[in-house]
Amino acid sequence: MTPDLGVSIAGVSFKNPILTASGCCGYGEELADLFPLAKLGGLVTKSITKNPRPGHPPPRTAETTGGMINAIGLANVGIDEFIAKKIPFLEKQKTTIVVNVAGSKIDEYVELCARLNDIARVDMVELNISCPNVDVGGIEFGTDPKLTEETVRRVRKVFARPIIAKLAPNVTDISKIAIAAENGGADAVSVINSVVGMAVDPESWRTRITNNKGGLTGPAIKPIALAAVDRVYNSQCKLPIIGIGGITNASDVVEFLLVGASAVQIGTALFVEPDAPLKMVEGLKRYLARKKLSSVRELIGKVRKY
């Protein structure tokens, strides 16, 4: 018997629970040169803003122990070029398409999502209310429950399909932000964005990226991400959770599902092994067969605690 890897989030079907994370595979074109995107459960685009952004000057990434620190600065082509040149490619892909949206004020999120609402192939939007790498906007929307709720509530009025709120770990209690997103009308939450960090070269005494501080990702943050997913799953927030943070193999995926994630996004692992999601899908099949489970859904929230 072939295990069923399918999951459903807010009424949207995913053929498997493995998605790419925003900012780690551009708009999917580079990955499509390596394997059919149809093998993914879903693809999340890099953040789109109203105007094109060049991002921070290099160096803007640096390897750290067990991870990577980055401050790309939301570099992207802007909504006009995204719709004109990237959407035609994405519309041909036989996988779920999630467009990540960022803004410097609530009106920008609303304007962007209103335009994306006219594009039927945008299956969901993910609101980046938690980016730690920009001077204006980003993380402040996701660290204030009132701003989180207001941002989602206003986007809800202009975008008819499911909305995901991407939450920051850089708060005292992430479950309060998740509840605020739910109150605003979100359909799911992504947990977590990167952790604020810093890296310094001890020889030159210089910080390793030009923004000085950035977002730490990779295996180093996996325990933080697992704890955050567990906290949201066991809170009053009843939204489905998409787990993110240091996932590199099928075993990591299982851990996130057990603590309550319905799906996961793969980020830093793509820089090391671009076809890692495909290996995770196959590894997940073998795991389910070994455990004699018929569906991946039998894992969600089933962690056994002491």
Secondary structure, DSSP 8 states (H G I E B T S, - for coil): ---B--EEETTEEESSSEEE-TTSSTTSHHHHTTS-GGGSSEEE---B-SS-B--S-S--EEEETTEEEE-----B-HHHHIIIIIHHHHHT-SSEEEEEE--SSHHHHHHHHHHHTT-TT--EEEEE---SS-SSSTTHHHH-HHHHHHHHHHHHTT--S-EEEEE-S-SS-HHHHHHHHHHHT-SEEEE---EEEE-B-TTT--BSSTTSEEEEESGGGHHHHHHHHHHHHTSS--S-EEEESS--SHHHHHHHHHTTEEEEEE-THHHH-TTHHHHHHHHHHHHHHHTT-SBGGGGTT-----
